[in-house]
Amino acid sequence: MTDEHEDTSLELSRKLVVLSAERTLSSWIRTALSLMALGFVIDRFGLILHRLPSSGTHAPLYPRMLSTWGGSILVGMGVLMTLAAGIRYLHFARGYRREHRTALGPSLHMGALFALLLAAFGTALIVLLIAVLP
């Protein structure tokens, strides 16, 4: 009876470790998404300031390039954070699966795939901010 209870307890703790790693990946991706959104907002705010009419007494504001580069850098930081989190999660999950011989299911590749897709989206957003959008 105790051996069966120990096996169940051990399997439960292994599942909790994997779920904890997935939560950590999720929080890193949330942070990266926030950085990307902030970068986009900064770029668009510079566009608004650029389009404001200037009065005759003050020189017009032209912060477009500064806000574009600042926003693009923040989006780039989000992309790097997403890639780093996805790679760390994949490395941990593969090592944990190999060491403990546990089946992790499809979540192993789903988390890494989502991080890769988000990084591709962020890279496309950088290209749009710098090259395509006015």
C-alpha angles and dihedrals in degrees: 000000000000093000090055091048091049091050091050092046092048093049090048092051090050091052090049091053091053092047090050090054090051091051090051091051089049093053093048090050090049089053091048091050089052091053091050092049091048090050091051092048092050091051093049092046089057089053090053092050090048091054096048114111113245124223121238094251098054130056114248118262116244107175093141099114094044093050092044093053093041092049092045091051091053091049088048090052088052090051092050091047091051093050093047092049093047093049093046092049093048091048092049095045094048092047092047092048091049095045099045099028093228128150110240096184125215093320090085093068097029094064093047092045092051091050090050093049091049090051090051090050091050092049090051089049091054090051090049093049096049105033113019112030116073 
